[in-house]
Amino acid sequence: MVDIIETEMRLTPVTPEAIESARQKFRTHLAAHGLRITNQRLAIFDAAFGQAEHFTAEELLAHARALDESVSRATVYRTLPHLTGSGVLREVDIGRNLKYYLPNTDSTAQVAQVICVDCDKIFEISAPFMSWYGNTVSSKLGLTPVSQRLQVSATCDALKAAGACKHRA
Ligand SMILES: [Zn+2]
């Protein structure tokens, strides 16, 4: 079960071209908001796009500092809204106090999240049926959908059966 989900979660491979185009989008956004394009802000961008998994602001800080030790916590927290605002990062709200982020290289793709509450693992799966379903039910009601989300909270079968799971830190 887990293996099926894991092959599906690589739905938007981050290519060098996609990263370059996202970096350009971020630069344009900063300039449009009268913000300087500093090495620290670019280190935060590079740290974000170096992650294969969802990450928190604190994790992003640690990764950005590994690239440029002059990156401060305040800079990370002030830069995050611009990363999400420019559309290069996606904020994933899983109903906890912590916010998670993920590079957004294909903003048109419909994704659903399956969250393992035992192992704190977020799987992103391709969900093209979602837009079809959302459009169909909305149009029957005479409505046009503007956004939709699907989020599944689940417990871990591997942990229950074997007492261990490769997704646990
Ligand atoms: Zn697990």
Residues whose N, C-alpha, C, O or C-beta is under 5 A from the ligand:
A	BS01	ZN	C116 C119 C156 L159 C165 H167
